[in-house]
């Protein structure tokens, strides 16, 4: 948008200053903030906002910075000039503050995308546990129908018991197919090491955009695991930083939003790991129940062709125990707790 010569310049965060103009400015120009370039018109005229556009010395100073351009000054309040200079002043990362905010927003999007992926995996595991309940119900009907079928006194009773047995087998088959489709899909949950490493990669912005001179008193680590150390790391980045580099306060608030997003990311990783452990324990519990029921029926009724459903319970129960251990065992070392994100009042020195 072309600034009008008669209208005073009003600062707006959407203002885009060409990088070629910013490269000409020195640190002293940012510090004084008596004038600031705001536009390059037609490749020939530089429009600059100034606190006193009628000052010939100020016009000459701007002309020395841009000797090959025609300089046009427009009025602006000192507050607008300070905010404009602070927005484009090189920060401690070497980039303009406005660019830093953009990068922080990009990191927040990256963390949000990873949390969405984690939520999808948790949904898949919840779906698997739901089908597991259906399978448990179907196998229970199978055991009930098989037991009653052996002791049914009349043909109608045998028919009802056979229907119960068939319904149970059908439910168990449908549930097993649905679970195996989730278990063997390409979107299946990766290993715990991969989950933690990717979560750590989404927190790299802490090293690039956060510079804390006095992190305060450190408390003992919660546990010697990588994810726990990530949670402890966020403890030193979770307080509002004081304005020290001349940047506006919103850059610090943007950093704080990123830290809060990082805390949610670590907590989402914890929830995913806990969901995996809960799924494994659910399989182990179901497997133990089915294995015990199948062995009990085999011991009571003995072997034979009629004992095939009992053997099915034994095999399925043993398979569930093994699969449950595969789900649970890799996550047993992670603490079931959220990271210590904030210090209580008075904890810092």
QUIWODA-V959796 format. One record per pair of residues at least 12 apart in sequence whose C-alpha atoms are under 6 Angstrom apart, sorted by the first residue. I is the first residue (numbers start at 1). J is the second residue. If there is no record, write none. Layout:
# QUIWODA-V959796
I,J ; I,J
This chain:
# QUIWODA-V959796
5,74 ; 8,75 ; 8,76 ; 9,75 ; 9,76 ; 11,80 ; 17,38 ; 30,85 ; 33,81 ; 33,82 ; 34,50 ; 34,51 ; 35,49 ; 35,50 ; 36,48 ; 36,49 ; 44,69 ; 45,69 ; 45,70 ; 45,71 ; 46,71 ; 47,72 ; 47,73 ; 48,73 ; 49,73 ; 49,74 ; 49,75 ; 49,76 ; 50,75 ; 50,76 ; 51,75 ; 51,76 ; 51,77 ; 51,78 ; 53,73 ; 53,74 ; 53,75 ; 86,247 ; 108,258 ; 111,202 ; 115,265 ; 122,272 ; 128,179 ; 131,175 ; 135,172 ; 135,175 ; 138,168 ; 138,171 ; 138,172 ; 139,168 ; 139,172 ; 141,168 ; 142,165 ; 142,168 ; 142,169 ; 145,161 ; 145,164 ; 145,165 ; 149,161 ; 215,236 ; 216,348 ; 216,349 ; 217,348 ; 231,339 ; 234,341 ; 235,341 ; 235,342 ; 267,338 ; 277,328 ; 280,324 ; 280,327 ; 280,328 ; 283,320 ; 283,324 ; 284,321 ; 284,324 ; 287,317 ; 287,318 ; 287,320 ; 287,321 ; 290,313 ; 290,317 ; 291,314 ; 291,317 ; 294,310 ; 294,313 ; 294,314
